Amino acid sequence: MHIAAYVNRLSSLTSGSLARYTSLVMYLIPLLFTVIFVKKLPKLLHYTLYVLLSIVTIFIFNKLITPPIKIWNLREKTYEAFFSEYSSLAKKVIAITGDRSRIIIADDYPPNYNRIRNQDPPALYIRYFLMYNSVGGQYRTTMSGFSELVTAKQAEYILLLSYDNSFKNCEQLLTEGHDYLIEIDYETFGKAEGCVFSDYPIIDLTDN
């Protein structure tokens, strides 16, 4: 039931990250074989397995309700302090876009790969700090696939990290190695000739 509910709601989820939980379905077949196998066991062994399972269940439940051990050297906002460069960038982005904006985070491959992704550092870290705004889930796609993903998720901004000539004819607008926040205009997105961002508000986050 829970899996069916997740699948049913996937289209309305912001990041799409819950899609990974649908993989729980793969456990159904081995569990079915286990049930059949257990039923064929002798009664004594059958009951022994039930007792062991009950003990494990009680142990896990006890661990869940027991207060965790206090770790004295763990400070509040540890991740923010440790990844200060990325948390600062995320705060800068939210200060510009507002805390209810929809942002798709993109990071370049090396030159000539014609691909873009968000599943490696630093995009992975920045997605954490922008978890309430990041859309698109994890992806690794071609440039044309990226344009389709942006449109499908109705992102309002593209956060382009370490620009590396991924977008054709944008050399005059964008500088290699810089991070950019680009507001999307769907009336022209993917339709204009030349650089796809020619008429867009572009903020260079590296220099600001």
C-alpha positions as CSV (number, residue, x, y, z in Angstrom):
1,M,0.0,0.0,0.0
2,H,2.8,2.4,0.9
3,I,4.6,1.7,-2.3
4,A,1.5,2.2,-4.4
5,A,0.9,5.6,-2.6
6,Y,4.4,6.7,-3.4
7,V,4.1,5.8,-7.1
8,N,0.7,7.5,-7.3
9,R,2.1,10.8,-5.9
10,L,5.5,10.8,-7.8
11,S,4.3,13.2,-10.5
12,S,3.5,15.9,-7.9
13,L,6.8,15.5,-5.9
14,T,9.2,18.3,-6.1
15,S,12.5,16.5,-6.3
16,G,11.6,13.0,-7.5
17,S,14.0,11.5,-4.9
18,L,11.3,9.2,-3.5
19,A,11.4,7.3,-6.7
20,R,14.2,5.2,-5.2
21,Y,11.8,3.8,-2.6
22,T,9.7,2.1,-5.3
23,S,12.6,-0.4,-5.6
24,L,11.2,-2.0,-2.5
25,V,9.0,-3.9,-4.9
26,M,12.0,-6.1,-5.8
27,Y,11.7,-7.7,-2.4
28,L,8.3,-9.1,-3.0
29,I,9.3,-12.1,-5.1
30,P,12.1,-13.4,-2.7
31,L,9.7,-12.8,0.3
32,L,7.0,-14.9,-1.5
33,F,9.5,-17.8,-1.9
34,T,10.5,-17.4,1.7
35,V,6.8,-17.7,2.9
36,I,6.4,-20.9,0.8
37,F,9.6,-22.3,2.1
38,V,8.8,-21.7,5.7
39,K,5.4,-23.3,5.4
40,K,7.1,-26.5,4.3
41,L,9.4,-26.7,7.3
42,P,8.8,-29.0,10.3
43,K,6.6,-27.4,13.0
44,L,9.5,-27.2,15.5
45,L,11.8,-25.4,13.1
46,H,8.8,-23.3,12.0
47,Y,8.1,-22.1,15.5
48,T,11.8,-21.6,16.2
49,L,12.0,-19.1,13.3
50,Y,9.0,-17.2,14.6
51,V,10.6,-17.0,18.0
52,L,13.9,-15.7,16.5
53,L,12.0,-13.2,14.4
54,S,10.1,-12.0,17.4
55,I,13.4,-11.5,19.3
56,V,14.9,-9.5,16.5
57,T,11.7,-7.4,16.2
58,I,11.7,-6.6,19.9
59,F,15.4,-5.7,19.8
60,I,14.9,-3.3,16.9
61,F,11.9,-1.7,18.5
62,N,13.8,-1.3,21.8
63,K,16.6,0.5,19.9
64,L,14.0,2.8,18.2
65,I,12.5,3.9,21.5
66,T,15.7,4.2,23.5
67,P,17.1,7.7,23.5
68,P,20.3,8.0,21.4
69,I,23.6,8.4,23.1
70,K,24.6,12.0,23.3
71,I,27.7,12.8,21.2
72,W,29.3,15.7,22.9
73,N,31.6,16.8,20.0
74,L,28.7,17.0,17.6
75,R,27.7,20.6,17.1
76,E,24.5,22.1,15.8
77,K,24.7,22.8,12.0
78,T,27.9,20.7,11.7
79,Y,27.3,20.2,7.9
80,E,26.8,23.9,7.4
81,A,30.1,24.7,9.2
82,F,32.0,21.9,7.4
83,F,30.7,22.8,3.9
84,S,30.6,26.6,4.5
85,E,31.5,27.3,0.8
86,Y,28.4,25.5,-0.4
87,S,26.1,26.6,2.3
88,S,27.1,30.2,1.7
89,L,26.3,29.8,-2.0
90,A,22.9,28.3,-1.2
91,K,22.1,31.2,1.1
92,K,23.1,33.7,-1.6
93,V,20.8,31.9,-4.1
94,I,17.8,31.9,-1.7
95,A,18.4,35.6,-0.9
96,I,17.9,36.3,-4.6
97,T,15.1,33.9,-5.5
98,G,13.1,33.7,-2.3
99,D,12.6,30.6,-0.2
100,R,9.7,29.2,-2.3
101,S,11.5,29.2,-5.6
102,R,12.0,26.1,-7.8
103,I,15.6,25.7,-8.8
104,I,17.2,23.0,-10.9
105,I,20.9,22.6,-10.2
106,A,23.3,21.7,-13.1
107,D,27.0,21.0,-13.2
108,D,29.1,20.6,-16.4
109,Y,30.9,17.6,-17.6
110,P,34.4,18.1,-19.0
111,P,34.4,19.8,-22.5
112,N,33.0,18.1,-25.5
113,Y,30.9,15.6,-23.5
114,N,27.6,17.4,-24.4
115,R,26.2,16.2,-21.0
116,I,25.2,17.8,-17.8
117,R,24.4,16.4,-14.3
118,N,23.8,17.1,-10.6
119,Q,24.7,13.9,-8.9
120,D,28.4,14.6,-8.1
121,P,30.1,17.2,-5.8
122,P,29.7,20.1,-5.6
123,A,26.2,19.9,-7.0
124,L,25.4,17.1,-4.5
125,Y,26.3,19.3,-1.5
126,I,24.4,22.3,-2.8
127,R,21.3,20.2,-3.4
128,Y,21.5,19.3,0.3
129,F,21.4,23.0,1.3
130,L,18.7,23.8,-1.2
131,M,16.7,20.6,-0.5
132,Y,13.4,22.5,-0.2
133,N,13.9,24.3,-3.5
134,S,15.8,21.8,-5.7
135,V,13.7,20.1,-8.4
136,G,14.5,17.4,-11.0
137,G,15.8,14.7,-8.7
138,Q,19.2,13.2,-9.6
139,Y,20.0,13.2,-13.3
140,R,22.8,12.7,-15.8
141,T,21.6,13.7,-19.2
142,T,22.4,15.2,-22.6
143,M,21.9,18.9,-23.2
144,S,18.6,18.3,-25.1
145,G,17.4,16.0,-22.3
146,F,18.3,18.7,-19.8
147,S,16.1,21.2,-21.6
148,E,13.2,18.8,-21.5
149,L,13.8,18.1,-17.8
150,V,13.7,21.8,-17.0
151,T,10.4,22.2,-18.8
152,A,8.9,19.1,-17.3
153,K,9.8,20.2,-13.7
154,Q,8.8,23.8,-14.3
155,A,11.9,25.1,-12.7
156,E,12.0,28.9,-12.2
157,Y,15.8,29.1,-12.1
158,I,18.9,27.2,-13.3
159,L,21.8,27.2,-10.9
160,L,24.7,26.5,-13.2
161,L,27.9,25.4,-11.4
162,S,31.4,25.8,-12.8
163,Y,30.3,26.6,-16.4
164,D,32.4,24.7,-18.9
165,N,31.1,25.6,-22.3
166,S,28.1,23.2,-22.1
167,F,25.6,25.6,-23.7
168,K,26.4,26.4,-27.4
169,N,27.1,30.0,-28.4
170,C,27.2,31.3,-24.8
171,E,30.9,32.0,-24.7
172,Q,30.3,35.8,-24.8
173,L,27.8,35.7,-21.9
174,L,29.3,33.1,-19.6
175,T,32.8,32.7,-18.2
176,E,34.4,29.3,-17.7
177,G,34.5,28.2,-14.1
178,H,31.9,30.6,-12.8
179,D,28.7,29.8,-11.1
180,Y,25.5,31.4,-12.5
181,L,21.9,31.8,-11.4
182,I,19.7,32.1,-14.5
183,E,16.0,32.9,-14.4
184,I,14.0,31.0,-17.0
185,D,11.6,32.5,-19.4
186,Y,9.5,29.7,-20.9
187,E,8.3,31.8,-23.8
188,T,11.7,31.7,-25.3
189,F,13.5,28.8,-23.5
190,G,14.8,26.3,-26.0
191,K,13.4,28.3,-29.0
192,A,15.8,31.1,-29.5
193,E,18.7,31.0,-31.9
194,G,22.3,31.4,-30.6
195,C,22.8,31.2,-26.8
196,V,19.7,29.9,-25.1
197,F,20.1,32.5,-22.3
198,S,20.7,35.6,-24.4
199,D,17.7,37.6,-23.1
200,Y,17.6,36.1,-19.6
201,P,18.5,37.7,-16.2
202,I,21.8,36.1,-15.5
203,I,23.6,36.6,-12.1
204,D,27.3,35.7,-11.8
205,L,27.5,34.3,-8.3
206,T,31.3,34.0,-8.5
207,D,31.8,37.7,-8.5
208,N,28.8,38.7,-6.2
